[in-house]
Amino acid sequence: MRTEPPERRSARTLGGVAAGTGQRRGGQDRPRPRSGEESLQRRAVVDYALQRRSRLADVYAGRVSLADVCDAHPYLLRAAKFHGTPAGSSCPVCRKEELSEVQYVYGDALRTTAGQAKAHAELAEMAGRLAEFSVYVVEVCRSCGWNHLAMSYVLGHGSAAQRTRRAATE
């Protein structure tokens, strides 16, 4: 059985619960969700590790130039500086600096806050308040500008607000 490096294992958990499973790391069953814990369960997790490895293999082989992969937008670099969390690994391109992970949120219920970078604490608060929203985790090197979408998932309590329908008037 293949094991993942620790930085990938820890990136797939939020609140100690392994993404996509009903078990905590270590194999014990998850206790019944308490208030707010259920909304932190990641759903629809997409890991972009294979795409990342393929892109890096192209860079190392010389098929893709560094200018094509080290092209982080200034707003992304600024978000990494102020909202980023350490990813636990060094940049695969320049190997100078530790990567930062930035989490962006999108969803219909977010309105004006869609597209903003959020911290883990803010995600937990939003997950308890909103029915559903998407989170995109981007890894960024502030030194060379390497950036790649690491994973995406859905958070929220999952119960949509009931809309009342008015009767048609004649």
C-alpha positions as CSV (number, residue, x, y, z in Angstrom):
1,M,0.0,0.0,0.0
2,R,1.3,3.4,-0.9
3,T,1.5,6.1,1.7
4,E,1.3,9.8,1.0
5,P,3.9,12.3,2.2
6,P,2.8,14.1,5.4
7,E,2.2,17.4,3.7
8,R,-0.5,15.9,1.5
9,R,-2.1,14.0,4.3
10,S,-2.4,17.1,6.5
11,A,-3.7,19.1,3.5
12,R,-6.7,16.9,3.2
13,T,-8.0,17.3,6.7
14,L,-9.9,20.0,8.3
15,G,-10.6,19.8,12.0
16,G,-8.8,16.4,12.2
17,V,-11.3,14.6,9.9
18,A,-9.9,13.0,6.8
19,A,-11.5,14.4,3.7
20,G,-14.0,12.2,1.9
21,T,-14.1,9.6,4.7
22,G,-16.0,9.1,7.8
23,Q,-12.9,8.3,9.8
24,R,-10.2,10.3,11.6
25,R,-6.6,9.7,10.8
26,G,-5.6,6.6,12.7
27,G,-8.6,4.6,11.7
28,Q,-11.0,5.2,14.6
29,D,-14.6,5.9,13.7
30,R,-15.8,9.5,13.7
31,P,-18.0,10.5,16.6
32,R,-21.4,11.9,16.0
33,P,-21.1,15.4,14.7
34,R,-21.5,18.2,17.3
35,S,-22.7,21.6,16.4
36,G,-20.6,23.1,13.6
37,E,-18.4,20.0,13.1
38,E,-20.7,18.5,10.5
39,S,-20.4,21.7,8.4
40,L,-16.6,21.3,8.3
41,Q,-16.8,18.0,6.5
42,R,-15.3,18.5,3.1
43,R,-17.4,17.3,0.2
44,A,-16.6,16.9,-3.5
45,V,-12.8,17.0,-2.9
46,V,-10.7,17.3,-6.0
47,D,-7.0,16.9,-5.6
48,Y,-4.8,18.3,-8.4
49,A,-1.6,16.5,-7.4
50,L,-1.4,14.5,-10.7
51,Q,-1.7,17.7,-12.8
52,R,0.9,19.4,-10.6
53,R,3.3,16.5,-11.1
54,S,2.8,16.5,-14.8
55,R,3.4,20.3,-15.0
56,L,6.6,20.0,-12.9
57,A,7.8,17.1,-15.1
58,D,7.3,19.3,-18.1
59,V,9.3,22.1,-16.5
60,Y,12.2,19.8,-15.4
61,A,12.3,18.3,-18.9
62,G,12.4,21.7,-20.5
63,R,9.1,21.4,-22.4
64,V,7.7,24.4,-20.5
65,S,9.6,27.5,-19.7
66,L,9.8,29.0,-16.2
67,A,8.0,32.1,-17.4
68,D,4.9,30.0,-18.2
69,V,4.7,28.5,-14.7
70,C,6.1,31.3,-12.5
71,D,3.5,33.8,-13.4
72,A,1.6,34.5,-10.2
73,H,-0.7,37.5,-10.3
74,P,0.3,40.4,-7.9
75,Y,-3.0,40.0,-6.0
76,L,-2.2,36.3,-5.5
77,L,1.2,37.1,-4.1
78,R,-0.3,39.7,-1.8
79,A,-2.9,37.2,-0.6
80,A,-0.2,34.7,0.1
81,K,1.7,37.2,2.1
82,F,-1.2,38.3,4.3
83,H,-3.7,35.3,4.2
84,G,-1.5,32.4,3.3
85,T,-0.6,29.5,5.6
86,P,2.7,27.5,5.3
87,A,2.3,24.5,3.1
88,G,5.1,22.5,4.8
89,S,7.2,22.0,1.6
90,S,9.6,24.2,-0.3
91,C,9.0,25.5,-3.8
92,P,9.5,22.8,-6.4
93,V,10.9,25.3,-8.9
94,C,13.3,27.6,-7.1
95,R,13.7,25.6,-3.8
96,K,14.3,28.9,-2.0
97,E,11.2,29.5,0.0
98,E,8.4,27.5,1.7
99,L,5.2,27.4,-0.3
100,S,2.1,29.2,1.1
101,E,-1.4,28.0,0.6
102,V,-4.2,30.5,-0.1
103,Q,-7.8,29.5,0.2
104,Y,-10.3,31.3,-2.0
105,V,-14.1,31.0,-1.6
106,Y,-16.8,31.1,-4.3
107,G,-20.5,30.5,-4.2
108,D,-23.9,32.0,-4.9
109,A,-24.7,32.7,-1.3
110,L,-21.4,34.7,-0.8
111,R,-22.5,37.6,-3.1
112,T,-19.8,40.4,-2.6
113,T,-17.4,38.2,-0.7
114,A,-17.0,35.6,-3.5
115,G,-13.4,35.4,-4.7
116,Q,-11.8,36.5,-1.5
117,A,-9.0,34.8,0.3
118,K,-10.1,33.4,3.7
119,A,-8.3,31.8,6.8
120,H,-9.3,28.5,8.3
121,A,-11.1,30.2,11.2
122,E,-13.2,32.2,8.7
123,L,-14.0,29.1,6.7
124,A,-15.3,27.4,9.9
125,E,-17.5,30.4,10.7
126,M,-18.8,30.5,7.1
127,A,-19.5,26.8,7.0
128,G,-21.8,27.0,9.9
129,R,-23.6,30.0,8.5
130,L,-23.9,29.1,4.8
131,A,-25.6,26.2,3.0
132,E,-22.8,25.5,0.5
133,F,-19.8,27.2,-1.0
134,S,-16.6,26.1,-2.8
135,V,-13.1,26.5,-1.6
136,Y,-10.1,26.5,-3.9
137,V,-6.6,26.0,-2.3
138,V,-3.8,27.5,-4.4
139,E,-0.1,26.9,-3.5
140,V,2.1,29.9,-4.1
141,C,5.9,30.7,-3.9
142,R,6.4,34.3,-3.1
143,S,10.0,34.2,-4.3
144,C,9.7,33.0,-7.9
145,G,5.9,33.2,-8.5
146,W,5.2,29.5,-8.9
147,N,1.4,28.9,-8.3
148,H,-0.8,25.9,-8.8
149,L,-4.3,24.9,-7.8
150,A,-3.7,22.3,-5.1
151,M,-7.3,21.2,-4.3
152,S,-10.9,22.2,-4.3
153,Y,-13.8,21.2,-2.1
154,V,-17.2,22.2,-0.9
155,L,-18.1,23.3,2.6
156,G,-21.3,24.3,4.3
157,H,-24.1,22.8,6.4
158,G,-25.8,21.5,3.2
159,S,-29.4,22.5,4.1
160,A,-30.7,25.1,1.7
161,A,-33.0,27.8,3.0
162,Q,-36.7,27.1,2.4
163,R,-38.3,29.6,0.0
164,T,-41.9,30.3,0.5
165,R,-44.0,30.4,-2.6
166,R,-46.8,32.9,-3.0
167,A,-50.0,31.7,-4.5
168,A,-50.8,33.0,-8.0
169,T,-53.2,35.9,-8.1
170,E,-56.0,35.9,-10.6
